[in-house]
Amino acid sequence: MNKLAFRDATREDVGLILEFIKKLADYEKRLDEVIATEDELEKWIFDKHQAEVIFALEDGNEIGFALFFLSFSTYISNVNLHLEDLFIDPEYRGKGYGKALLKKLAKIVVERGYGRFEWTCLSWNKPSIDFYLSLGAEQKDWNVFHLTGDNLKKLAED
């Protein structure tokens, strides 16, 4: 019988975190955009405490992960848990593990008294969108913008 469990990531898991990030990026057809390194992940997650990671385990083996951080909503005057990445290895999908991981995160939101649980999803990813809507999630009419690289530096210039 397969048993699902969760555990918080530790500093020793940095390589595994990066491995899951790359798996997700490959699924999203964006692997070429991953410039993350173990050193940078260790700095931001474990030294500066800017994000948290939870692993999903089946029978003690890591089969998925969620990386999240806090954002702030002025409208509700409270923090939000922002889910940046969620990934379950393909061979473990269809067992309810993704939903279980989202439930785990929802419990964290409630237990810690956060105002909201939020995430983004690529517009082409209809299976995930349908799944999120089936959980009661709402699709808001916001567009996400990114400013990086030379464009970021240009805007930051005096």
Biotite code that builds the C-alpha atoms (Angstrom):
import biotite.structure as struc

atoms = struc.array([
    struc.Atom([0.000, 0.000, 0.000], chain_id="A", res_id=1, res_name="MET", atom_name="CA", element="C"),
    struc.Atom([1.306, 3.439, -0.941], chain_id="A", res_id=2, res_name="ASN", atom_name="CA", element="C"),
    struc.Atom([1.503, 5.967, 1.862], chain_id="A", res_id=3, res_name="LYS", atom_name="CA", element="C"),
    struc.Atom([1.718, 9.708, 1.181], chain_id="A", res_id=4, res_name="LEU", atom_name="CA", element="C"),
    struc.Atom([3.553, 11.949, 3.619], chain_id="A", res_id=5, res_name="ALA", atom_name="CA", element="C"),
    struc.Atom([5.056, 15.413, 3.625], chain_id="A", res_id=6, res_name="PHE", atom_name="CA", element="C"),
    struc.Atom([8.259, 16.863, 4.969], chain_id="A", res_id=7, res_name="ARG", atom_name="CA", element="C"),
    struc.Atom([9.858, 20.273, 5.073], chain_id="A", res_id=8, res_name="ASP", atom_name="CA", element="C"),
    struc.Atom([13.010, 20.687, 3.032], chain_id="A", res_id=9, res_name="ALA", atom_name="CA", element="C"),
    struc.Atom([16.326, 21.063, 4.805], chain_id="A", res_id=10, res_name="THR", atom_name="CA", element="C"),
    struc.Atom([19.549, 22.666, 3.687], chain_id="A", res_id=11, res_name="ARG", atom_name="CA", element="C"),
    struc.Atom([20.768, 19.232, 2.582], chain_id="A", res_id=12, res_name="GLU", atom_name="CA", element="C"),
    struc.Atom([17.911, 19.095, 0.040], chain_id="A", res_id=13, res_name="ASP", atom_name="CA", element="C"),
    struc.Atom([19.104, 21.999, -2.125], chain_id="A", res_id=14, res_name="VAL", atom_name="CA", element="C"),
    struc.Atom([20.178, 19.683, -4.953], chain_id="A", res_id=15, res_name="GLY", atom_name="CA", element="C"),
    struc.Atom([16.825, 17.899, -4.876], chain_id="A", res_id=16, res_name="LEU", atom_name="CA", element="C"),
    struc.Atom([14.966, 21.231, -4.902], chain_id="A", res_id=17, res_name="ILE", atom_name="CA", element="C"),
    struc.Atom([16.881, 22.292, -8.014], chain_id="A", res_id=18, res_name="LEU", atom_name="CA", element="C"),
    struc.Atom([16.166, 18.909, -9.613], chain_id="A", res_id=19, res_name="GLU", atom_name="CA", element="C"),
    struc.Atom([12.410, 19.392, -9.107], chain_id="A", res_id=20, res_name="PHE", atom_name="CA", element="C"),
    struc.Atom([12.599, 22.982, -10.384], chain_id="A", res_id=21, res_name="ILE", atom_name="CA", element="C"),
    struc.Atom([14.216, 21.690, -13.574], chain_id="A", res_id=22, res_name="LYS", atom_name="CA", element="C"),
    struc.Atom([11.601, 18.931, -13.953], chain_id="A", res_id=23, res_name="LYS", atom_name="CA", element="C"),
    struc.Atom([8.838, 21.517, -13.679], chain_id="A", res_id=24, res_name="LEU", atom_name="CA", element="C"),
    struc.Atom([10.584, 23.844, -16.140], chain_id="A", res_id=25, res_name="ALA", atom_name="CA", element="C"),
    struc.Atom([10.973, 20.970, -18.594], chain_id="A", res_id=26, res_name="ASP", atom_name="CA", element="C"),
    struc.Atom([7.235, 20.176, -18.291], chain_id="A", res_id=27, res_name="TYR", atom_name="CA", element="C"),
    struc.Atom([6.475, 23.862, -18.930], chain_id="A", res_id=28, res_name="GLU", atom_name="CA", element="C"),
    struc.Atom([8.794, 23.850, -21.969], chain_id="A", res_id=29, res_name="LYS", atom_name="CA", element="C"),
    struc.Atom([10.964, 26.502, -20.287], chain_id="A", res_id=30, res_name="ARG", atom_name="CA", element="C"),
    struc.Atom([14.011, 24.532, -19.145], chain_id="A", res_id=31, res_name="LEU", atom_name="CA", element="C"),
    struc.Atom([16.299, 26.922, -21.038], chain_id="A", res_id=32, res_name="ASP", atom_name="CA", element="C"),
    struc.Atom([15.176, 29.721, -18.693], chain_id="A", res_id=33, res_name="GLU", atom_name="CA", element="C"),
    struc.Atom([16.408, 28.028, -15.512], chain_id="A", res_id=34, res_name="VAL", atom_name="CA", element="C"),
    struc.Atom([19.515, 29.810, -14.253], chain_id="A", res_id=35, res_name="ILE", atom_name="CA", element="C"),
    struc.Atom([18.998, 28.851, -10.608], chain_id="A", res_id=36, res_name="ALA", atom_name="CA", element="C"),
    struc.Atom([21.972, 27.367, -8.778], chain_id="A", res_id=37, res_name="THR", atom_name="CA", element="C"),
    struc.Atom([22.211, 25.381, -5.592], chain_id="A", res_id=38, res_name="GLU", atom_name="CA", element="C"),
    struc.Atom([24.169, 28.213, -3.961], chain_id="A", res_id=39, res_name="ASP", atom_name="CA", element="C"),
    struc.Atom([21.505, 30.807, -4.787], chain_id="A", res_id=40, res_name="GLU", atom_name="CA", element="C"),
    struc.Atom([18.686, 28.525, -3.654], chain_id="A", res_id=41, res_name="LEU", atom_name="CA", element="C"),
    struc.Atom([20.489, 27.825, -0.403], chain_id="A", res_id=42, res_name="GLU", atom_name="CA", element="C"),
    struc.Atom([21.045, 31.538, 0.185], chain_id="A", res_id=43, res_name="LYS", atom_name="CA", element="C"),
    struc.Atom([17.448, 32.613, -0.446], chain_id="A", res_id=44, res_name="TRP", atom_name="CA", element="C"),
    struc.Atom([15.606, 29.648, 1.057], chain_id="A", res_id=45, res_name="ILE", atom_name="CA", element="C"),
    struc.Atom([17.767, 28.689, 4.022], chain_id="A", res_id=46, res_name="PHE", atom_name="CA", element="C"),
    struc.Atom([19.967, 31.701, 4.838], chain_id="A", res_id=47, res_name="ASP", atom_name="CA", element="C"),
    struc.Atom([17.540, 34.536, 4.106], chain_id="A", res_id=48, res_name="LYS", atom_name="CA", element="C"),
    struc.Atom([14.314, 32.526, 4.701], chain_id="A", res_id=49, res_name="HIS", atom_name="CA", element="C"),
    struc.Atom([12.537, 34.040, 1.686], chain_id="A", res_id=50, res_name="GLN", atom_name="CA", element="C"),
    struc.Atom([10.796, 30.820, 0.623], chain_id="A", res_id=51, res_name="ALA", atom_name="CA", element="C"),
    struc.Atom([9.833, 27.428, 1.976], chain_id="A", res_id=52, res_name="GLU", atom_name="CA", element="C"),
    struc.Atom([9.750, 24.016, 0.342], chain_id="A", res_id=53, res_name="VAL", atom_name="CA", element="C"),
    struc.Atom([7.654, 20.980, 1.190], chain_id="A", res_id=54, res_name="ILE", atom_name="CA", element="C"),
    struc.Atom([8.232, 17.578, -0.359], chain_id="A", res_id=55, res_name="PHE", atom_name="CA", element="C"),
    struc.Atom([5.533, 15.014, -1.053], chain_id="A", res_id=56, res_name="ALA", atom_name="CA", element="C"),
    struc.Atom([6.741, 11.494, -0.320], chain_id="A", res_id=57, res_name="LEU", atom_name="CA", element="C"),
    struc.Atom([5.310, 8.151, -1.323], chain_id="A", res_id=58, res_name="GLU", atom_name="CA", element="C"),
    struc.Atom([6.585, 5.361, 0.882], chain_id="A", res_id=59, res_name="ASP", atom_name="CA", element="C"),
    struc.Atom([9.412, 7.639, 2.018], chain_id="A", res_id=60, res_name="GLY", atom_name="CA", element="C"),
    struc.Atom([10.571, 8.672, -1.480], chain_id="A", res_id=61, res_name="ASN", atom_name="CA", element="C"),
    struc.Atom([10.303, 12.289, -2.671], chain_id="A", res_id=62, res_name="GLU", atom_name="CA", element="C"),
    struc.Atom([7.880, 12.314, -5.597], chain_id="A", res_id=63, res_name="ILE", atom_name="CA", element="C"),
    struc.Atom([6.934, 15.984, -5.711], chain_id="A", res_id=64, res_name="GLY", atom_name="CA", element="C"),
    struc.Atom([7.406, 19.374, -4.160], chain_id="A", res_id=65, res_name="PHE", atom_name="CA", element="C"),
    struc.Atom([5.916, 22.782, -3.528], chain_id="A", res_id=66, res_name="ALA", atom_name="CA", element="C"),
    struc.Atom([7.935, 25.987, -3.205], chain_id="A", res_id=67, res_name="LEU", atom_name="CA", element="C"),
    struc.Atom([6.136, 28.969, -1.709], chain_id="A", res_id=68, res_name="PHE", atom_name="CA", element="C"),
    struc.Atom([6.717, 32.379, -0.161], chain_id="A", res_id=69, res_name="PHE", atom_name="CA", element="C"),
    struc.Atom([4.744, 35.231, 1.345], chain_id="A", res_id=70, res_name="LEU", atom_name="CA", element="C"),
    struc.Atom([3.349, 38.216, -0.500], chain_id="A", res_id=71, res_name="SER", atom_name="CA", element="C"),
    struc.Atom([1.259, 41.022, 0.965], chain_id="A", res_id=72, res_name="PHE", atom_name="CA", element="C"),
    struc.Atom([-2.211, 42.230, 0.063], chain_id="A", res_id=73, res_name="SER", atom_name="CA", element="C"),
    struc.Atom([-3.062, 45.804, 0.923], chain_id="A", res_id=74, res_name="THR", atom_name="CA", element="C"),
    struc.Atom([-6.746, 45.129, 0.208], chain_id="A", res_id=75, res_name="TYR", atom_name="CA", element="C"),
    struc.Atom([-7.036, 42.570, 2.983], chain_id="A", res_id=76, res_name="ILE", atom_name="CA", element="C"),
    struc.Atom([-4.109, 43.903, 5.044], chain_id="A", res_id=77, res_name="SER", atom_name="CA", element="C"),
    struc.Atom([-2.635, 40.440, 5.425], chain_id="A", res_id=78, res_name="ASN", atom_name="CA", element="C"),
    struc.Atom([-0.018, 38.167, 3.930], chain_id="A", res_id=79, res_name="VAL", atom_name="CA", element="C"),
    struc.Atom([-0.734, 35.593, 1.249], chain_id="A", res_id=80, res_name="ASN", atom_name="CA", element="C"),
    struc.Atom([0.915, 32.266, 0.710], chain_id="A", res_id=81, res_name="LEU", atom_name="CA", element="C"),
    struc.Atom([2.098, 32.481, -2.893], chain_id="A", res_id=82, res_name="HIS", atom_name="CA", element="C"),
    struc.Atom([2.734, 29.086, -4.446], chain_id="A", res_id=83, res_name="LEU", atom_name="CA", element="C"),
    struc.Atom([5.563, 29.512, -6.946], chain_id="A", res_id=84, res_name="GLU", atom_name="CA", element="C"),
    struc.Atom([6.096, 25.888, -7.961], chain_id="A", res_id=85, res_name="ASP", atom_name="CA", element="C"),
    struc.Atom([4.154, 22.670, -7.561], chain_id="A", res_id=86, res_name="LEU", atom_name="CA", element="C"),
    struc.Atom([5.244, 19.470, -9.259], chain_id="A", res_id=87, res_name="PHE", atom_name="CA", element="C"),
    struc.Atom([4.463, 15.775, -8.950], chain_id="A", res_id=88, res_name="ILE", atom_name="CA", element="C"),
    struc.Atom([6.580, 13.308, -10.921], chain_id="A", res_id=89, res_name="ASP", atom_name="CA", element="C"),
    struc.Atom([4.533, 12.067, -13.904], chain_id="A", res_id=90, res_name="PRO", atom_name="CA", element="C"),
    struc.Atom([4.514, 8.430, -12.811], chain_id="A", res_id=91, res_name="GLU", atom_name="CA", element="C"),
    struc.Atom([2.831, 9.443, -9.537], chain_id="A", res_id=92, res_name="TYR", atom_name="CA", element="C"),
    struc.Atom([0.093, 11.614, -11.029], chain_id="A", res_id=93, res_name="ARG", atom_name="CA", element="C"),
    struc.Atom([-3.539, 10.565, -10.927], chain_id="A", res_id=94, res_name="GLY", atom_name="CA", element="C"),
    struc.Atom([-3.274, 9.370, -7.323], chain_id="A", res_id=95, res_name="LYS", atom_name="CA", element="C"),
    struc.Atom([-4.529, 12.574, -5.711], chain_id="A", res_id=96, res_name="GLY", atom_name="CA", element="C"),
    struc.Atom([-1.071, 13.672, -4.591], chain_id="A", res_id=97, res_name="TYR", atom_name="CA", element="C"),
    struc.Atom([-1.270, 17.105, -6.218], chain_id="A", res_id=98, res_name="GLY", atom_name="CA", element="C"),
    struc.Atom([-4.563, 17.755, -4.486], chain_id="A", res_id=99, res_name="LYS", atom_name="CA", element="C"),
    struc.Atom([-3.143, 16.471, -1.201], chain_id="A", res_id=100, res_name="ALA", atom_name="CA", element="C"),
    struc.Atom([-0.186, 18.835, -1.511], chain_id="A", res_id=101, res_name="LEU", atom_name="CA", element="C"),
    struc.Atom([-2.520, 21.766, -2.181], chain_id="A", res_id=102, res_name="LEU", atom_name="CA", element="C"),
    struc.Atom([-4.601, 20.734, 0.851], chain_id="A", res_id=103, res_name="LYS", atom_name="CA", element="C"),
    struc.Atom([-1.421, 20.703, 2.955], chain_id="A", res_id=104, res_name="LYS", atom_name="CA", element="C"),
    struc.Atom([-0.631, 24.244, 1.807], chain_id="A", res_id=105, res_name="LEU", atom_name="CA", element="C"),
    struc.Atom([-4.215, 25.377, 2.452], chain_id="A", res_id=106, res_name="ALA", atom_name="CA", element="C"),
    struc.Atom([-3.886, 24.072, 6.007], chain_id="A", res_id=107, res_name="LYS", atom_name="CA", element="C"),
    struc.Atom([-0.703, 26.115, 6.435], chain_id="A", res_id=108, res_name="ILE", atom_name="CA", element="C"),
    struc.Atom([-2.570, 29.226, 5.275], chain_id="A", res_id=109, res_name="VAL", atom_name="CA", element="C"),
    struc.Atom([-5.372, 28.608, 7.780], chain_id="A", res_id=110, res_name="VAL", atom_name="CA", element="C"),
    struc.Atom([-3.121, 27.579, 10.688], chain_id="A", res_id=111, res_name="GLU", atom_name="CA", element="C"),
    struc.Atom([-0.792, 30.566, 10.260], chain_id="A", res_id=112, res_name="ARG", atom_name="CA", element="C"),
    struc.Atom([-3.648, 33.036, 9.831], chain_id="A", res_id=113, res_name="GLY", atom_name="CA", element="C"),
    struc.Atom([-2.670, 34.177, 6.348], chain_id="A", res_id=114, res_name="TYR", atom_name="CA", element="C"),
    struc.Atom([-5.253, 35.995, 4.275], chain_id="A", res_id=115, res_name="GLY", atom_name="CA", element="C"),
    struc.Atom([-5.148, 34.109, 1.023], chain_id="A", res_id=116, res_name="ARG", atom_name="CA", element="C"),
    struc.Atom([-3.616, 31.219, -0.955], chain_id="A", res_id=117, res_name="PHE", atom_name="CA", element="C"),
    struc.Atom([-2.589, 32.264, -4.449], chain_id="A", res_id=118, res_name="GLU", atom_name="CA", element="C"),
    struc.Atom([-0.640, 31.032, -7.468], chain_id="A", res_id=119, res_name="TRP", atom_name="CA", element="C"),
    struc.Atom([-0.304, 31.555, -11.180], chain_id="A", res_id=120, res_name="THR", atom_name="CA", element="C"),
    struc.Atom([-0.716, 29.065, -13.993], chain_id="A", res_id=121, res_name="CYS", atom_name="CA", element="C"),
    struc.Atom([0.444, 29.212, -17.586], chain_id="A", res_id=122, res_name="LEU", atom_name="CA", element="C"),
    struc.Atom([-2.478, 30.098, -19.833], chain_id="A", res_id=123, res_name="SER", atom_name="CA", element="C"),
    struc.Atom([-1.940, 27.063, -22.097], chain_id="A", res_id=124, res_name="TRP", atom_name="CA", element="C"),
    struc.Atom([-2.054, 24.594, -19.192], chain_id="A", res_id=125, res_name="ASN", atom_name="CA", element="C"),
    struc.Atom([-5.762, 23.758, -19.434], chain_id="A", res_id=126, res_name="LYS", atom_name="CA", element="C"),
    struc.Atom([-5.547, 20.493, -17.422], chain_id="A", res_id=127, res_name="PRO", atom_name="CA", element="C"),
    struc.Atom([-4.091, 22.376, -14.457], chain_id="A", res_id=128, res_name="SER", atom_name="CA", element="C"),
    struc.Atom([-6.527, 25.285, -14.839], chain_id="A", res_id=129, res_name="ILE", atom_name="CA", element="C"),
    struc.Atom([-9.477, 22.880, -14.887], chain_id="A", res_id=130, res_name="ASP", atom_name="CA", element="C"),
    struc.Atom([-8.065, 21.085, -11.851], chain_id="A", res_id=131, res_name="PHE", atom_name="CA", element="C"),
    struc.Atom([-7.667, 24.335, -9.874], chain_id="A", res_id=132, res_name="TYR", atom_name="CA", element="C"),
    struc.Atom([-11.172, 25.466, -10.795], chain_id="A", res_id=133, res_name="LEU", atom_name="CA", element="C"),
    struc.Atom([-12.550, 22.103, -9.629], chain_id="A", res_id=134, res_name="SER", atom_name="CA", element="C"),
    struc.Atom([-11.058, 22.826, -6.190], chain_id="A", res_id=135, res_name="LEU", atom_name="CA", element="C"),
    struc.Atom([-12.968, 26.104, -5.945], chain_id="A", res_id=136, res_name="GLY", atom_name="CA", element="C"),
    struc.Atom([-10.096, 28.373, -6.954], chain_id="A", res_id=137, res_name="ALA", atom_name="CA", element="C"),
    struc.Atom([-11.058, 31.569, -8.726], chain_id="A", res_id=138, res_name="GLU", atom_name="CA", element="C"),
    struc.Atom([-9.374, 32.887, -11.848], chain_id="A", res_id=139, res_name="GLN", atom_name="CA", element="C"),
    struc.Atom([-8.841, 36.612, -11.404], chain_id="A", res_id=140, res_name="LYS", atom_name="CA", element="C"),
    struc.Atom([-8.447, 38.969, -14.335], chain_id="A", res_id=141, res_name="ASP", atom_name="CA", element="C"),
    struc.Atom([-4.870, 39.976, -13.584], chain_id="A", res_id=142, res_name="TRP", atom_name="CA", element="C"),
    struc.Atom([-1.966, 39.763, -15.988], chain_id="A", res_id=143, res_name="ASN", atom_name="CA", element="C"),
    struc.Atom([1.457, 38.870, -14.618], chain_id="A", res_id=144, res_name="VAL", atom_name="CA", element="C"),
    struc.Atom([4.387, 40.954, -15.813], chain_id="A", res_id=145, res_name="PHE", atom_name="CA", element="C"),
    struc.Atom([8.080, 40.145, -15.469], chain_id="A", res_id=146, res_name="HIS", atom_name="CA", element="C"),
    struc.Atom([10.943, 42.604, -15.760], chain_id="A", res_id=147, res_name="LEU", atom_name="CA", element="C"),
    struc.Atom([14.343, 40.900, -15.891], chain_id="A", res_id=148, res_name="THR", atom_name="CA", element="C"),
    struc.Atom([17.814, 41.116, -17.336], chain_id="A", res_id=149, res_name="GLY", atom_name="CA", element="C"),
    struc.Atom([18.787, 44.140, -19.407], chain_id="A", res_id=150, res_name="ASP", atom_name="CA", element="C"),
    struc.Atom([15.277, 45.593, -19.296], chain_id="A", res_id=151, res_name="ASN", atom_name="CA", element="C"),
    struc.Atom([15.344, 45.537, -15.496], chain_id="A", res_id=152, res_name="LEU", atom_name="CA", element="C"),
    struc.Atom([18.782, 47.148, -15.422], chain_id="A", res_id=153, res_name="LYS", atom_name="CA", element="C"),
    struc.Atom([17.700, 49.809, -17.904], chain_id="A", res_id=154, res_name="LYS", atom_name="CA", element="C"),
    struc.Atom([14.695, 50.771, -15.780], chain_id="A", res_id=155, res_name="LEU", atom_name="CA", element="C"),
    struc.Atom([16.846, 50.868, -12.636], chain_id="A", res_id=156, res_name="ALA", atom_name="CA", element="C"),
    struc.Atom([19.371, 53.262, -14.155], chain_id="A", res_id=157, res_name="GLU", atom_name="CA", element="C"),
    struc.Atom([19.536, 56.801, -12.798], chain_id="A", res_id=158, res_name="ASP", atom_name="CA", element="C"),
])
